[in-house]
Amino acid sequence: MKDILASLNKKPDNYDAIILCDGSGTIYEKSSGWAAYLFLTTTPSVLKIMKGGMNCGTNNLAEMMPIFQSLWYLRNLNSNQKYRILVLSDSEWMIKCGNGEYAINTDGANQMIWSAIKSIENYWFYKIEWFHVSRNSTKYHKLCHDTANSIRKSIGE
């Protein structure tokens, strides 16, 4: 993990947790899948691999679900920790929404999941940094991409 952070000019000491993720979906009526690798910066190995899918859901929803799942897992891992989290994703839309560069549509299709993520961030005092990376730019992103696609396809249309 340290080599990935170094390649992005990120210092491990600035974070408690790193989420590398990807989602796969098309339109709401079709299946979606997601995956994430969750790391704590205090250990070199993967803490948890997150993955899941639904028989409906857009690509944007699939991009956000591993964030929600990882935040929920961290909360249950240590409810007293105020995590500093780095999210690395190839979803430019999600990263720009997370950073406030794009407005989150308050009555849009993804408003509920954004509300959940922002509530977790604010209520539990998490600090989330959102950072865009190229598709499959790390071995973990490639694994996430392949896993998310596999889950989506296994659910079927």
N, C-alpha and C positions, 0 to 999 in steps of 0.2 A: 504494500500500500504506500509506503514512503516514496518509492520510485514514481508512482503515479502522481502523488501530490507534488513532488519535486518538479515533474515535467509540466505541471500547471502553475508553478511558482506559488504553491500553497504550503504553509508551514503546519506540520501535524500538531504542534503545540496550540494552535488556534482553534482546534476542534476536539470534541469528545467522541463524536460519531460521524461516520461517512456513509452515505447511501448512494450506491451506484445502481441505476435502474433503467428499465425500458418497458414500454407497453406496446401492445399490438391490437388493433381494431380497425374497423371501417366505419360503418354507419350504425346507428342505434339498434336497429332491428337484428343485427348480426352479432356473433360472439366476439368476446374480447379476452385478452390474457395479459398477464404482467409478471415481472420478476424483478428482484432486487437482491443485491449483496449488501449486507449491513456489517460494518466494521466498527469496533471501538478503537480509538487511536492508542490505547494503552496496551493492545495486543496485536501481534502481526497477522493472526489468522482471522478468517471470516467468523463473525459472531453468529449470524443466522442468514439463511437464504430464504427470502420471502417469495412466494409465488401464488398465483391464483387466477381465476377466470370467472366469467359470467356468460350466460347465453344471450346477453344483449349488452350493448355499451359501445360508446364511440372510442376512437383512438385516444382522444384527449382524456377521457375517463380512465382508460387503461394506463396512460402515462402517470396519472396521479395516484392510482390505487396503491402502488408499492410504497409511496411516500406515507400515505395514511397508515398502511399496515406496519411499516417500520416505526413510525412515531408511537403507535399504540403498543408495539412490542417493547420499545424503550421505556415507556411509562410503566409497564408492568414489570420490567426488569429492575428498575430502581425508581420508585416514586418520588424520592427526595432529590434526585439529580436534576439540575437545570442545564440540560444538554446544549452544547454548541454544535450544530449539525451542518455538515456540508453535503448538499445534494448535487450529484453529478449526473446529468441527463442529456440526451441528444434532442429532447423536445424543446425547441426554441420558444414555442408558445408558452409552455409551462414555466420555463425559466424566467421569461419576461413577465409573466403574470406574477410569479413568486417574488420577483424583484420590484414590482410595482410599475414596470415600464408599459405593460398592457393593463387596461382596466379589466377587472373581473366582472362580468355581466351579472348583475344581481338577480335577474330573473331568467338567466340562461340555463342551458342543459347541465352545466358543471358547477353551478352555484352551490349546491348542497355539499359536494366533496370539498370545494374550496373553503366553505364555512367551517367544516370539520377540521381541516388542516390549520386554518387561521385560529380557530378556537383553541386547539391543542397548543399552538405556538404561544398564544397570549395567556391562556389560563395556567399553563405549566411553566411559563417563563422560558421557553426554548428560544434559542436564537438560531434561525435557519438562514444559511447563505446558499443561494441558488446559483449554479454555475453550469454554463452550456459547454458540452463537449461534442465532438464529431461522432457520428454513428460508428459503432464498433471500434472506438478509439482505444479501448483497453480490452484485455481478455475477459474481464467481468462484464463489460457492456456487450460484447459479442455473445457471451453465455446468456445474459439477460434477454437479448434480442431473440436468440434461437429458442429459449425456453418459453418466452411470451408467445411467439408464433406457434410453437408446438401445442401449447395449452389452448390457444384460440382455435386452432384447427381440430384438436381432439374433441372440443365441445361441439363443433359443427355449426352449420349455419342455422 
